[in-house]
Amino acid sequence: MQPQKEISIEDGKKILTIQEEFSQLFPYLKLEFFSRAPAGEDSHRKQIRSSMSTLGECRPLHNSGAIIISPEMTVDELEKAFEQSFGLWVQVFRKSGRVWIETSVTNKWSLEKQNLQGEELSRHFSSENRDL
């Protein structure tokens, strides 16, 4: 099991930096930041913030601090922590072959389980392509 990671949250930090820190822990998952809370189960891609935006440009709360991310944390817990503590609307996506899919149906899974599933799906997709 991977160790937990503390990611600092401050207005001047770029979304890309947080995405990279998250991907170091979970290479088959990615965080997308949204301009407002996703309505319903599925997020609208047009609301995705540019990875070059700063956190200050994306949120109504302008407090600084850190978010602790651990492998046993569920997707739902992570998304709620970003929103409740820092006013940031994020959604976790999982790699599935060559595409990224929303994890809204599996939000109760741990980040570790999501990442392992992404790794398996990507490995399976790669081996299928080699057989062609």
MARBA-3410 file (N, C-alpha, C, O; in Angstrom, 1 decimal):
132
0.8,-1.2,0.0,0.0,0.0,0.0,0.9,1.2,0.0,1.9,1.3,0.7 ~ 0.5,2.2,-0.8,1.2,3.5,-0.9,1.0,4.3,0.4,0.0,4.2,1.0 ~ 2.0,5.2,0.7,1.8,6.1,1.8,0.9,7.2,1.4,0.6,7.5,0.3 ~ 0.4,7.9,2.5,-0.5,9.0,2.2,0.4,10.2,1.8,1.6,10.2,2.0 ~ -0.2,11.2,1.1,0.5,12.3,0.6,-0.3,13.6,1.0,-1.5,13.6,1.0
0.5,14.6,1.4,-0.1,15.9,1.7,0.1,16.8,0.6,1.3,17.0,0.1 ~ -0.9,17.4,0.0,-0.8,18.3,-1.1,-1.3,19.7,-0.6,-2.4,19.9,-0.1 ~ -0.4,20.7,-0.7,-0.7,22.0,-0.3,-1.6,22.7,-1.2,-1.5,22.5,-2.5 ~ -2.5,23.5,-0.7,-3.6,24.2,-1.4,-3.4,25.7,-1.1,-3.5,26.1,0.0 ~ -3.1,26.4,-2.2,-3.0,27.9,-2.0,-3.3,28.5,-3.4,-3.2,27.9,-4.4
-3.8,29.8,-3.3,-4.3,30.4,-4.5,-3.4,30.5,-5.6,-3.8,30.4,-6.8 ~ -2.1,30.7,-5.4,-1.1,30.9,-6.5,-0.7,29.6,-7.2,0.0,29.6,-8.2 ~ -1.1,28.4,-6.6,-0.7,27.1,-7.2,-1.5,26.8,-8.4,-2.7,27.0,-8.5 ~ -0.8,26.3,-9.4,-1.5,25.9,-10.7,-2.2,24.5,-10.5,-1.7,23.6,-9.8 ~ -3.3,24.4,-11.2,-4.0,23.1,-11.2,-3.1,22.0,-11.7,-3.1,20.9,-11.1
-2.3,22.2,-12.7,-1.4,21.2,-13.2,-0.5,20.7,-12.1,-0.2,19.5,-12.1 ~ 0.0,21.5,-11.2,0.9,21.0,-10.2,0.2,20.0,-9.3,0.8,19.0,-8.9 ~ -1.1,20.3,-8.9,-1.8,19.4,-8.1,-2.1,18.1,-8.9,-2.0,17.0,-8.3 ~ -2.4,18.2,-10.1,-2.7,17.0,-11.0,-1.4,16.1,-11.0,-1.5,14.9,-10.9 ~ -0.3,16.7,-11.2,1.0,16.0,-11.2,1.3,15.3,-9.9,1.7,14.1,-9.9
1.1,16.0,-8.8,1.3,15.4,-7.5,0.4,14.2,-7.2,0.8,13.2,-6.7 ~ -0.9,14.4,-7.6,-1.9,13.3,-7.5,-1.5,12.1,-8.4,-1.6,10.9,-7.9 ~ -1.1,12.4,-9.6,-0.7,11.3,-10.5,0.6,10.5,-10.1,0.7,9.4,-10.5 ~ 1.4,11.2,-9.3,2.6,10.4,-8.8,2.1,9.3,-7.9,2.7,8.2,-7.8 ~ 1.1,9.6,-7.1,0.5,8.5,-6.2,-0.3,7.5,-7.0,-0.2,6.3,-6.8
-1.1,8.0,-7.9,-2.1,7.2,-8.6,-2.0,7.4,-10.1,-2.7,8.2,-10.7 ~ -1.0,6.7,-10.8,-0.8,7.0,-12.2,-1.9,6.6,-13.2,-1.9,7.1,-14.3 ~ -2.9,5.8,-12.7,-4.0,5.5,-13.6,-5.3,6.2,-13.2,-6.4,5.9,-13.7 ~ -5.1,7.3,-12.4,-6.2,8.2,-12.1,-5.8,9.6,-12.4,-4.6,9.9,-12.4 ~ -6.8,10.5,-12.6,-6.5,11.9,-12.8,-7.6,12.7,-12.2,-8.7,12.3,-12.1
-7.2,13.9,-11.7,-8.1,14.9,-11.1,-8.4,15.9,-12.2,-7.5,16.5,-12.8 ~ -9.7,16.2,-12.3,-10.1,17.3,-13.2,-10.8,18.3,-12.3,-11.5,17.9,-11.3 ~ -10.5,19.6,-12.5,-11.1,20.7,-11.7,-12.2,21.3,-12.6,-12.0,21.5,-13.8 ~ -13.3,21.7,-11.9,-14.4,22.3,-12.6,-14.8,23.7,-12.1,-14.4,24.0,-11.0 ~ -15.4,24.4,-13.0,-15.7,25.8,-12.6,-16.9,25.9,-11.6,-17.1,26.9,-11.0
-17.7,24.8,-11.5,-18.8,24.8,-10.6,-19.0,23.3,-10.2,-18.6,22.4,-10.9 ~ -19.8,23.1,-9.2,-20.2,21.7,-8.8,-20.9,21.0,-10.0,-21.8,21.5,-10.5 ~ -20.4,19.8,-10.3,-21.1,19.0,-11.3,-22.5,18.8,-11.0,-22.8,18.4,-9.8 ~ -23.4,18.9,-11.9,-24.8,18.7,-11.7,-25.1,17.2,-12.1,-24.8,16.8,-13.2 ~ -25.7,16.5,-11.2,-26.1,15.1,-11.5,-24.9,14.2,-11.4,-23.8,14.6,-10.9
-25.0,13.0,-12.0,-23.9,12.1,-11.9,-22.7,12.4,-12.8,-21.6,12.3,-12.5 ~ -23.0,12.9,-14.0,-21.9,13.2,-15.0,-21.5,14.6,-15.1,-22.4,15.5,-15.0 ~ -20.3,14.9,-15.2,-19.8,16.2,-15.3,-19.8,16.7,-16.7,-19.8,15.9,-17.6 ~ -20.0,18.0,-16.9,-20.0,18.6,-18.2,-18.5,19.0,-18.5,-17.9,19.8,-17.8 ~ -18.0,18.4,-19.6,-16.6,18.7,-20.0,-16.3,20.1,-20.2,-15.2,20.6,-20.0
-17.3,20.9,-20.6,-17.1,22.3,-20.9,-16.8,23.1,-19.6,-16.4,24.2,-19.7 ~ -17.1,22.5,-18.5,-16.8,23.2,-17.2,-15.5,22.9,-16.6,-15.1,23.4,-15.6 ~ -14.7,22.0,-17.3,-13.4,21.7,-16.9,-12.4,22.9,-17.0,-12.4,23.5,-18.0 ~ -11.8,23.1,-15.9,-10.8,24.3,-15.8,-9.5,23.9,-16.5,-9.1,22.7,-16.4 ~ -8.9,24.9,-17.1,-7.6,24.7,-17.7,-6.6,24.3,-16.6,-6.6,24.8,-15.5
-5.7,23.4,-17.0,-4.6,23.0,-16.0,-3.6,24.1,-15.7,-2.9,24.0,-14.8 ~ -3.7,25.1,-16.6,-2.8,26.3,-16.4,-3.4,27.3,-15.5,-2.8,28.3,-15.1 ~ -4.7,27.2,-15.1,-5.4,28.1,-14.2,-4.8,27.9,-12.8,-4.3,26.8,-12.4 ~ -4.8,29.0,-12.0,-4.4,28.9,-10.6,-5.7,28.5,-9.8,-6.8,28.7,-10.2 ~ -5.4,28.0,-8.6,-6.5,27.6,-7.7,-7.4,28.9,-7.3,-8.6,28.8,-7.2
-6.7,30.0,-7.2,-7.4,31.2,-6.9,-8.4,31.6,-7.9,-9.4,32.3,-7.6 ~ -8.2,31.2,-9.2,-9.1,31.6,-10.2,-10.3,30.6,-10.3,-11.3,30.8,-11.0 ~ -10.3,29.5,-9.5,-11.2,28.5,-9.6,-12.2,28.3,-8.4,-13.0,27.4,-8.4 ~ -12.0,29.1,-7.4,-12.8,28.8,-6.2,-13.2,30.1,-5.4,-12.6,31.1,-5.5 ~ -14.3,29.9,-4.7,-14.9,31.0,-4.0,-14.2,31.2,-2.6,-14.1,32.3,-2.0
-13.7,30.1,-2.0,-12.9,30.1,-0.8,-11.5,30.3,-1.1,-10.9,29.7,-2.0 ~ -10.8,31.2,-0.4,-9.4,31.5,-0.7,-8.5,31.2,0.5,-7.6,32.0,0.8 ~ -8.8,30.2,1.2,-8.0,29.8,2.4,-6.9,28.8,1.9,-7.0,28.2,0.9 ~ -5.8,28.8,2.6,-4.7,27.9,2.3,-4.7,26.8,3.3,-5.2,26.9,4.4 ~ -4.0,25.7,2.9,-3.9,24.6,3.8,-3.4,23.4,3.1,-2.7,23.5,2.1
-3.8,22.2,3.5,-3.3,21.0,2.8,-4.4,20.0,2.8,-5.3,20.0,3.7 ~ -4.4,19.1,1.9,-5.3,18.0,1.8,-4.5,16.7,1.9,-3.5,16.6,1.2 ~ -4.9,15.8,2.8,-4.2,14.6,3.0,-4.9,13.5,2.1,-6.1,13.3,2.3 ~ -4.1,12.9,1.2,-4.7,11.9,0.3,-4.1,10.6,0.7,-2.8,10.4,0.7 ~ -4.9,9.6,1.0,-4.4,8.3,1.3,-5.1,7.2,0.4,-6.2,7.5,-0.1
-4.4,6.1,0.2,-4.9,5.1,-0.7,-6.3,4.5,-0.4,-7.0,4.1,-1.2 ~ -6.6,4.4,0.9,-7.8,3.9,1.4,-9.0,4.9,1.3,-10.1,4.5,1.5 ~ -8.7,6.1,1.1,-9.7,7.2,0.9,-10.6,6.8,-0.3,-10.0,6.4,-1.4 ~ -11.9,7.0,-0.2,-12.7,6.8,-1.4,-12.7,8.0,-2.3,-12.4,9.1,-1.9 ~ -13.1,7.8,-3.5,-13.3,8.9,-4.5,-14.2,9.9,-3.9,-13.9,11.1,-4.0
-15.3,9.5,-3.4,-16.3,10.4,-2.8,-15.7,11.2,-1.7,-16.0,12.4,-1.6 ~ -15.0,10.6,-0.8,-14.3,11.4,0.3,-13.4,12.4,-0.2,-13.3,13.5,0.3 ~ -12.6,12.0,-1.2,-11.6,13.0,-1.8,-12.3,14.2,-2.4,-11.9,15.3,-2.2 ~ -13.3,13.9,-3.2,-14.0,15.0,-3.9,-14.7,15.9,-2.9,-14.7,17.1,-3.1 ~ -15.3,15.4,-1.9,-15.9,16.2,-0.8,-14.9,17.0,0.0,-15.2,18.1,0.4
-13.8,16.4,0.2,-12.7,17.1,1.0,-12.3,18.4,0.2,-12.1,19.4,0.8 ~ -12.1,18.2,-1.1,-11.7,19.4,-1.9,-12.7,20.5,-1.8,-12.4,21.7,-1.7 ~ -14.0,20.1,-2.0,-15.1,21.0,-2.0,-15.3,21.7,-0.6,-15.4,22.9,-0.5 ~ -15.4,20.9,0.4,-15.7,21.4,1.7,-14.6,22.2,2.4,-14.9,23.2,3.0 ~ -13.4,21.8,2.2,-12.3,22.5,2.8,-11.7,23.6,2.0,-11.2,24.6,2.6
-11.8,23.5,0.7,-11.2,24.6,-0.2,-12.0,25.2,-1.3,-11.5,26.0,-2.1 ~ -13.3,24.8,-1.4,-14.2,25.4,-2.4,-13.8,25.0,-3.8,-14.0,25.7,-4.7 ~ -13.2,23.8,-3.9,-12.7,23.3,-5.2,-13.6,22.1,-5.7,-13.8,21.2,-4.9 ~ -14.1,22.2,-6.9,-14.9,21.1,-7.4,-14.0,20.2,-8.3,-13.6,20.7,-9.4 ~ -13.8,19.0,-7.8,-12.9,18.1,-8.6,-13.7,16.8,-8.8,-14.7,16.5,-8.2
-13.2,16.1,-9.8,-13.7,14.8,-10.1,-12.6,13.9,-10.5,-11.7,14.3,-11.2 ~ -12.6,12.6,-10.0,-11.6,11.7,-10.3,-12.0,10.9,-11.6,-13.1,10.5,-11.8 ~ -11.0,10.7,-12.5,-11.2,10.0,-13.7,-10.2,8.8,-13.7,-9.1,8.9,-13.1 ~ -10.6,7.6,-14.2,-9.8,6.5,-14.3,-9.4,6.1,-15.7,-10.3,6.2,-16.6 ~ -8.2,5.7,-15.9,-7.8,5.3,-17.2,-8.4,4.0,-17.6,-8.4,3.0,-16.8
-8.9,3.9,-18.8,-9.5,2.7,-19.3,-9.0,2.5,-20.7,-9.6,3.0,-21.7 ~ -7.9,1.8,-20.9,-7.3,1.7,-22.2,-6.7,3.0,-22.6,-5.7,3.5,-21.9 ~ -7.2,3.7,-23.6,-6.7,5.0,-24.1,-7.6,6.1,-23.6,-7.2,7.3,-23.9 ~ -8.6,5.9,-23.0,-9.6,6.9,-22.6,-9.6,7.1,-21.0,-9.3,6.2,-20.3 ~ -10.1,8.2,-20.6,-10.3,8.5,-19.2,-11.8,8.5,-19.0,-12.6,9.2,-19.7
-12.3,7.7,-18.0,-13.7,7.6,-17.7,-14.0,8.2,-16.3,-13.1,8.1,-15.4 ~ -15.2,8.7,-16.1,-15.6,9.2,-14.8,-15.8,8.1,-13.9,-16.2,7.0,-14.3 ~ -15.5,8.3,-12.6,-15.7,7.2,-11.6,-16.9,7.4,-10.8,-17.1,6.9,-9.7 ~ -17.9,8.2,-11.4,-19.1,8.5,-10.6,-19.9,7.2,-10.2,-20.5,7.2,-9.1 ~ -19.8,6.1,-11.0,-20.5,4.9,-10.6,-19.8,4.2,-9.5,-20.4,3.4,-8.7
-18.5,4.3,-9.4,-17.7,3.6,-8.4,-17.1,4.6,-7.4,-16.0,4.4,-6.9 ~ -17.8,5.6,-7.1,-17.3,6.6,-6.1,-17.0,6.1,-4.7,-16.3,6.7,-3.9 ~ -17.6,4.9,-4.4,-17.4,4.4,-3.1,-16.1,3.5,-3.0,-15.8,3.0,-1.9 ~ -15.5,3.3,-4.1,-14.2,2.5,-4.2,-13.1,3.4,-3.6,-13.1,4.6,-3.7 ~ -12.1,2.7,-3.1,-10.9,3.5,-2.6,-10.1,3.9,-3.8,-10.2,3.4,-4.9
-9.3,4.9,-3.6,-8.4,5.4,-4.7,-7.5,4.3,-5.1,-7.2,4.2,-6.3 ~ -7.0,3.5,-4.2,-6.1,2.4,-4.5,-6.8,1.4,-5.4,-6.2,0.9,-6.4 ~ -8.1,1.0,-5.1,-8.8,0.1,-5.9,-9.1,0.7,-7.3,-9.0,0.0,-8.3 ~ -9.4,1.9,-7.4,-9.6,2.6,-8.7,-8.4,2.5,-9.5,-8.4,2.2,-10.7 ~ -7.2,2.8,-8.9,-6.0,2.9,-9.6,-5.6,1.5,-10.1,-5.2,1.3,-11.2
-5.8,0.4,-9.3,-5.5,-0.9,-9.7,-6.4,-1.4,-10.8,-6.0,-2.0,-11.8 ~ -7.7,-1.0,-10.8,-8.6,-1.3,-11.9,-8.1,-0.6,-13.2,-8.2,-1.2,-14.2 ~ -7.7,0.7,-13.1,-7.2,1.4,-14.2,-6.0,0.7,-14.8,-5.8,0.6,-16.0 ~ -5.1,0.3,-13.9,-3.9,-0.4,-14.4,-4.2,-1.7,-15.1,-3.7,-2.0,-16.2 ~ -5.2,-2.5,-14.6,-5.6,-3.7,-15.2,-6.2,-3.5,-16.6,-5.9,-4.2,-17.5
-7.1,-2.5,-16.6,-7.8,-2.2,-17.9,-6.8,-1.7,-18.9,-6.9,-2.1,-20.1 ~ -5.8,-0.9,-18.5,-4.8,-0.4,-19.5,-3.9,-1.5,-19.9,-3.5,-1.6,-21.1 ~ -3.5,-2.4,-19.0,-2.6,-3.5,-19.4,-3.4,-4.5,-20.3,-2.8,-5.0,-21.3 ~ -4.6,-4.7,-20.1,-5.5,-5.6,-20.9,-5.6,-5.0,-22.3,-5.4,-5.7,-23.3 ~ -5.8,-3.7,-22.4,-5.9,-3.0,-23.7,-4.6,-3.1,-24.4,-4.6,-3.3,-25.6
-3.5,-2.9,-23.7,-2.2,-2.9,-24.4,-1.9,-4.3,-24.9,-1.4,-4.5,-26.0 ~ -2.2,-5.4,-24.2,-2.0,-6.7,-24.6,-2.9,-7.1,-25.8,-2.4,-7.8,-26.7 ~ -4.1,-6.6,-25.8,-5.0,-6.8,-27.0,-4.4,-6.2,-28.2,-4.5,-6.9,-29.3 ~ -3.9,-5.0,-28.1,-3.3,-4.3,-29.3,-2.1,-5.1,-29.8,-1.8,-5.0,-31.0 ~ -1.3,-5.7,-29.0,-0.1,-6.4,-29.4,-0.5,-7.6,-30.2,0.3,-8.1,-31.0
-1.6,-8.2,-29.9,-2.1,-9.5,-30.5,-2.6,-9.2,-31.9,-2.7,-10.1,-32.7 ~ -2.9,-7.9,-32.3,-3.5,-7.6,-33.6,-2.4,-7.7,-34.7,-2.8,-7.5,-35.9
END
